[in-house]
């Protein structure tokens, strides 16, 4: 949900929270947010994104997912080839998220 109107982001957050609450046997995979199709346009940058900036951009989304599902029901993943515009910052960015959460 990058560059989405507030009401669309709010619906997404509500849906995530409902799934987490109503489906205790469901786990969620956190990742892919920095992929080319996410509208972050990382592939257009002259200088690759740094890990702290990437963390700032993705933390609100990942934090909502982790708070909704709890850390025990979340796992981080990587779409290495598809996430190349954000590599190696993606791995370091996830480390920053881990430290914050």
N, C-alpha and C positions, 0 to 999 in steps of 0.2 A: 504493500500500500504506500508507494512513494508518490509524492505530489498529488495526493487525492484530496478532494473536498472534505472538510471536517465531518460532515454527516456520513460520508461513505466510510471514513476511518472509524467513526463511532460505531457504525453497524458492524464492521469487521471485528472490532474489539468486543462488542456484545456477543457476537456469534462465537468467537473463540472462548469467551467465558462460559457461555451456555454449553458448548460441547464439553469443556473440561468438567463442568459440574454434573452434567447429565450422563456422561459416559466415563465412569471411573476406570474402565478397562482400556481406554484409549491413551496412547502415548503420542508425543508429537516430535517431529524432527525440525530443528531450528537451523535454517541456513538458506542459501541461495538468494538472500536479499540483495547482495551486491552484484548479482548477475546482470548481463547486458540488458535483458528484457525487463529489468526492474525500474527502468526510467531514471536511474541515478546518473547515467551518462558518464560513468567512470572511464570508459574507453575513449572519450573525447578529450580527456585531460592531458596537458603537455607533461605535467609532473604527476606520477602516480600518487594516489591518496595515501596519506599516512595512517598508521594504525589507530592513533587517538582520534583523528577526524572520522575515520570509518566507524569507530566505536560510538562516537557522538551521534552519527547518522542512524545506526541500526539499533542502538540501545533501547529507545522507546518501544520499538516493535518487539524485540526479543524479551525485554523486561516484562511487558504485558503477558506474553505467552508463558514465560517462566512463572510469573506470579499466578496465572490462571491454572496452569497444569501442575505446578510445584516442580522443583528441580528433579525429583524422583521420577517424573513422567516425561522429562525432556531429554533430548540428545542433540548435540551439535553435529553438523555434517558439512561436507564440502563438495561442491561441484567444480573440482579443480579446473578442468578445461574451460568450462563455461564461466568461471569466476576469475579468469586470468587478469582482467583489467584491475582487479583489486588485490592480486597476489603480489608480494607476500603479506601485505597488510591485513588480509582477512584473518589469517591465523593469529597474528599478534593482536588484532582487534578483538577477536573472541577471548583472548587471554585478558584483555582489559575488562570485557564484560564480566568474565568470571570473577575478577577482583572486586568489581563494583557490587555484584549480586552476592 
